[in-house]
Amino acid sequence: MRIPFDTQRLFYRYHADQLDTIKHQSLIIKTVLEDGTVEDWRWLFETYDRDTVRDWVADPAQAAQLLPRVEWFWTCVLLRKPHETPRWSGGNGKRVIPADALPDWWPDELR
């Protein structure tokens, strides 16, 4: 099954006319939940039953692909409890750069 023309606008990074609802299920669910409108959501729940989408949202590996606020919203709606999957928060703040790799003008107190 193919994605309706009106919903294809959400998949501007892909060849939306070539996406298959079975083969690309995870990508489609993620994109429609995150960027779709009420009409897109309606199509999503008609294409994949509510249990399929609920199971996708309940799986932390899948739900972590959503923006935190979107994940929180859909877990409230589908799982009846807000949830946000913990994400890696190390960032570059803990990255150690060798002192000899820094330029000469770099302040000593920041080395």
DRENBA-768052 format. One line per 2 residues: number of its first residue (from 1); for each residue x, y, z of C-alpha. Coordinates in nm, 4 decimals. Example, Ala and Ser with C-alpha at 12.3 -4.5 7.8 and 13.67 -1.06 7.14 Angstrom:
2
1	1.2300/-0.4500/0.7800 ~ 1.3670/-0.1060/0.7140;
This chain:
111
1	0.0000/0.0000/0.0000 ~ 0.1238/0.3510/-0.0799;
3	0.1045/0.6710/0.1199 ~ -0.1749/0.9101/0.0184;
5	-0.0669/1.2097/-0.1859 ~ -0.1670/1.4606/0.0854;
7	0.0449/1.2805/0.3453 ~ 0.3474/1.2462/0.1174;
9	0.4439/1.6061/0.1977 ~ 0.5746/1.4809/0.5347;
11	0.8347/1.2658/0.3592 ~ 1.0141/1.5392/0.1676;
13	1.3520/1.3778/0.2394 ~ 1.2497/1.0541/0.0722;
15	1.0891/0.9342/-0.2479 ~ 0.7498/0.9407/-0.0807;
17	0.5744/0.7883/-0.3783 ~ 0.7936/0.4793/-0.3393;
19	0.7463/0.4223/0.0346 ~ 0.5533/0.1096/0.1209;
21	0.3352/0.0996/0.4331 ~ 0.4519/-0.2509/0.5223;
23	0.8189/-0.2298/0.4348 ~ 0.8719/0.1200/0.5810;
25	0.6331/0.0954/0.8745 ~ 0.8656/0.2361/1.1404;
27	0.9671/0.5383/0.9325 ~ 0.6060/0.6133/0.8451;
29	0.4774/0.5832/1.2024 ~ 0.7558/0.8028/1.3385;
31	0.7166/1.0716/1.0741 ~ 0.3379/1.0913/1.0896;
33	0.3278/1.0968/1.4708 ~ 0.5920/1.3681/1.4810;
35	0.4995/1.5931/1.1884 ~ 0.1454/1.5004/1.0896;
37	-0.1845/1.6782/1.1280 ~ -0.5078/1.5317/1.2623;
39	-0.5950/1.4127/0.9100 ~ -0.2555/1.2406/0.8791;
41	-0.3024/1.0756/1.2185 ~ -0.6455/0.9558/1.1107;
43	-0.4910/0.7928/0.8025 ~ -0.2148/0.6405/1.0191;
45	-0.4646/0.4740/1.2551 ~ -0.6723/0.3507/0.9616;
47	-0.3627/0.2002/0.7988 ~ -0.2040/0.0548/1.1134;
49	-0.4448/-0.0399/1.3876 ~ -0.4261/0.1348/1.7227;
51	-0.2497/-0.1628/1.8830 ~ 0.0313/-0.1524/1.6261;
53	0.0956/0.2180/1.6846 ~ 0.0635/0.1722/2.0619;
55	0.3186/-0.1109/2.0556 ~ 0.5531/0.1068/1.8487;
57	0.5272/0.3915/2.1017 ~ 0.5667/0.1492/2.3950;
59	0.8964/0.0184/2.2550 ~ 1.1707/0.2435/2.3994;
61	1.3981/0.1859/2.0999 ~ 1.1269/0.3162/1.8671;
63	0.9893/0.5913/2.0903 ~ 1.3375/0.7364/2.1448;
65	1.3333/0.8343/1.7769 ~ 1.0606/1.0887/1.8520;
67	1.1303/1.4336/1.9902 ~ 1.0888/1.4222/2.3713;
69	0.7756/1.6413/2.3728 ~ 0.6183/1.4313/2.0951;
71	0.7017/1.1082/2.2760 ~ 0.5500/1.2489/2.5950;
73	0.2290/1.3449/2.4106 ~ 0.1824/1.0094/2.2362;
75	0.2588/0.8063/2.5484 ~ -0.0125/1.0065/2.7275;
77	-0.2583/0.9432/2.4462 ~ -0.1812/0.5785/2.3693;
79	-0.0376/0.4395/2.6934 ~ -0.2349/0.6613/2.9329;
81	0.0828/0.7668/3.1132 ~ 0.3469/1.0195/3.0167;
83	0.6864/0.8740/2.9489 ~ 1.0095/0.9997/2.8073;
85	1.2875/0.7609/2.7127 ~ 1.6172/0.8629/2.8755;
87	1.8561/0.9956/2.6166 ~ 2.2303/1.0170/2.6172;
89	2.3222/1.3515/2.7629 ~ 2.7013/1.3470/2.7680;
91	2.7510/1.5915/2.4854 ~ 3.0882/1.7416/2.4112;
93	3.1096/1.8989/2.7560 ~ 3.2964/1.5932/2.8894;
95	3.5248/1.5631/2.5908 ~ 3.8907/1.5925/2.6802;
97	4.1187/1.7657/2.4328 ~ 4.4927/1.7225/2.4777;
99	4.6559/2.0506/2.5812 ~ 4.9044/2.0307/2.2944;
101	4.6153/2.0167/2.0486 ~ 4.4930/2.3606/2.1520;
103	4.6278/2.6764/1.9859 ~ 4.8823/2.8916/2.1697;
105	4.6342/3.1734/2.2212 ~ 4.3928/2.9423/2.4109;
107	4.3464/3.0650/2.7720 ~ 4.5361/2.8548/3.0271;
109	4.2409/2.8449/3.2678 ~ 4.0370/2.6616/3.0014;
111	4.3005/2.3986/2.9223;
